Amino acid sequence: MSRKVITCRDVMNQRFAIVDGLTSVSEALKIMNENNYKKVIIKKRDEHDEWGQVLLSDIAKHVIAKDRSPERVNCYEIMAKPIVSVRQEMDIKYCARLFNSFGLSSAPVIEEEKVIGVVSYNDIVLSWLDYLEARAE
């Protein structure tokens, strides 16, 4: 029996915001806190640029631990860039393998050079569980 393919688009979430690299860490934290996000995606400056991201852990490591002022640090100073992204059509089993290979826990889902969502291990596992339960019925 063939397995139903579950794609990154099927499981992605909208728990992120897209901000400019010049956004202060303080502003990014406000957005993240108000929306219960764990990351912000940093906009590309032009078609030759790449997406970036700032995670809560980046803020802890590069701002709090170094006793820097979040009002005086811009996201571009602490962001990870380039970031690994996934195609919307990617099977979640390959997405999980990619995360394992590169030590990731989430990645933006890209469609036509735009971020349309984020997929995480949590999203993958919970959707797989739903699939198994539906199959058992």
Helices and strands as residue ranges (DSSP letters): H 8-11, E 17-19, H 25-35, E 39-42, E 52-55, H 56-59, I 60-64, H 75-78, E 86-87, H 92-102, E 106-111, E 114-120, H 121-136
